Amino acid sequence: MKKTSITINIHHLVAVLLLLLLPIFFVACSNALWHSSPEISASDIPEDSLEFELRTVMEKGISLEERKQQLPVIEEAFARLTTAERARNLAALCYLKTLGTRLAPFDLAEIALAETGGHALSSDATSVKGAIGVWQLMPNQARIHGYTASEMRNDEKCAEAAVRTLLEKLVIARGQLDLAKKYYCGVGPQADAYLRKVQNIRRQLHVSLANSKPAKPLQIADASLD
């Protein structure tokens, strides 16, 4: 009986020792595995910038080819309202600033045309309510996204803030893009009219895209800013 008791005690002691030593073995093993695996950097991945861009865009559901096809249509629409050089630059922003998002270049172009199409897409455009720039961002909206109000006169920063604002509205609209564009303007009858204006612009852009020929001049209904 005494022998059995001693044997049980030894077994208990061995079990306790194993439990105490197990974390040490685990850490040692983990360190060995960690040091044996070389770090992988982006440069080790055989993917050039175009492939990366294509993969990123395709993950968002908008093909790179579709984006490229929209670019000259936007430039053409902008060129009817401003200089050829400015039209090219603004169209490029619509393309570049929507990459990697579910927004298409047309989405950003529609906002620009609806907001300041009647004012030659001017970066100096300011509404009576205080919205600034081509995409007409309010100072508080600019600040929310990390910009100053004066930076909205910089086309690139204004485009970035517009994309962020539209994506923010898209979350509020639960993924409904048309509703997000309405919220970009606000709520109520004025926002309803704004959405109809955006939808009309979109139809004309898509007609131009489908026909691959110059579209009829865009009808910018309002000559004054909101």
Secondary structure in CASP SS format (residue, H / E / C, confidence):
PFRMAT SS
TARGET T0000
AUTHOR 0000-0000-0000
METHOD secondary structure of the structure
MODEL  1
M C 1.00
K H 1.00
K H 1.00
T H 1.00
S H 1.00
I H 1.00
T H 1.00
I H 1.00
N H 1.00
I H 1.00
H H 1.00
H H 1.00
L H 1.00
V H 1.00
A H 1.00
V H 1.00
L H 1.00
L H 1.00
L H 1.00
L H 1.00
L H 1.00
L H 1.00
P H 1.00
I H 1.00
F H 1.00
F H 1.00
V H 1.00
A H 1.00
C H 1.00
S H 1.00
N H 1.00
A H 1.00
L H 1.00
W H 1.00
H H 1.00
S H 1.00
S C 1.00
P C 1.00
E C 1.00
I C 1.00
S C 1.00
A H 1.00
S H 1.00
D H 1.00
I C 1.00
P C 1.00
E C 1.00
D C 1.00
S H 1.00
L H 1.00
E H 1.00
F H 1.00
E H 1.00
L H 1.00
R H 1.00
T H 1.00
V H 1.00
M H 1.00
E H 1.00
K C 1.00
G C 1.00
I C 1.00
S C 1.00
L H 1.00
E H 1.00
E H 1.00
R H 1.00
K H 1.00
Q H 1.00
Q H 1.00
L H 1.00
P H 1.00
V H 1.00
I H 1.00
E H 1.00
E H 1.00
A H 1.00
F H 1.00
A H 1.00
R C 1.00
L C 1.00
T C 1.00
T C 1.00
A H 1.00
E H 1.00
R H 1.00
A H 1.00
R H 1.00
N H 1.00
L H 1.00
A H 1.00
A H 1.00
L H 1.00
C H 1.00
Y H 1.00
L H 1.00
K C 1.00
T C 1.00
L C 1.00
G C 1.00
T C 1.00
R C 1.00
L C 1.00
A C 1.00
P H 1.00
F H 1.00
D H 1.00
L H 1.00
A H 1.00
E H 1.00
I H 1.00
A H 1.00
L H 1.00
A H 1.00
E H 1.00
T H 1.00
G H 1.00
G H 1.00
H H 1.00
A C 1.00
L C 1.00
S C 1.00
S C 1.00
D C 1.00
A C 1.00
T E 1.00
S C 1.00
V C 1.00
K C 1.00
G C 1.00
A C 1.00
I E 1.00
G C 1.00
V C 1.00
W C 1.00
Q C 1.00
L E 1.00
M C 1.00
P H 1.00
N H 1.00
Q H 1.00
A H 1.00
R H 1.00
I H 1.00
H C 1.00
G C 1.00
Y C 1.00
T C 1.00
A C 1.00
S H 1.00
E H 1.00
M H 1.00
R H 1.00
N C 1.00
D H 1.00
E H 1.00
K H 1.00
C H 1.00
A H 1.00
E H 1.00
A H 1.00
A H 1.00
V H 1.00
R H 1.00
T H 1.00
L H 1.00
L H 1.00
E H 1.00
K H 1.00
L H 1.00
V H 1.00
I H 1.00
A C 1.00
R C 1.00
G C 1.00
Q C 1.00
L H 1.00
D H 1.00
L H 1.00
A H 1.00
K H 1.00
K H 1.00
Y H 1.00
Y H 1.00
C H 1.00
G C 1.00
V C 1.00
G C 1.00
P H 1.00
Q H 1.00
A H 1.00
D H 1.00
A H 1.00
Y H 1.00
L H 1.00
R H 1.00
K H 1.00
V H 1.00
Q H 1.00
N H 1.00
I H 1.00
R H 1.00
R H 1.00
Q H 1.00
L H 1.00
H H 1.00
V H 1.00
S H 1.00
L H 1.00
A H 1.00
N H 1.00
S C 1.00
K C 1.00
P C 1.00
A C 1.00
K C 1.00
P C 1.00
L C 1.00
Q C 1.00
I C 1.00
A C 1.00
D C 1.00
A C 1.00
S C 1.00
L C 1.00
D C 1.00
END
